[in-house]
Amino acid sequence: MSYVWNWTQKLANIVYEYPSGHIPKGRAFGSWGGGKAAQLLMDNMHDNLSLQTRAEKIEAIGNNYYNRILNVTDFQLQVYNF
């Protein structure tokens, strides 16, 4: 249980680790936080579980519906016509 709790905390705290000037978007797909979460998980799998890992860039997933209508800019939310 403590293992799961520690990982939940690590992944949840990513929103507080954003570099200066970035708008925190949590671990949203394609955001800095998403990349940070992936790197943390890959490093853990490699270092602690001795698994070989690699990152592959995903160009598009289906319609990517939510990214089409929502965009966070300057701490504001824009909802496009849908």
C-alpha positions, 0 to 999 in steps of 0.5 A: 500500500505504501508503494502505491501511495508514494507513487500517487504522491509523486505523480500528483505533485508534478503540477507543483514542479513546473518550470518558471513561465510554464502554465501548469497542466498537470499530467495532460497528454503532450504537456511538460507534466505528461513528459515528466510523469513518463520519465519518472515511470520509465526511470523507476522501471529501469532502475528498480525493476531492471526493465529496458524502457524507451519513449516513443512519440505518439503523433495523434490518438484518434480525434483527440477530442478534448484537445480540440475544444479546450486550451489553457492559456494564461491561466484562462480556459477557452472553450471552442464552438463544438 
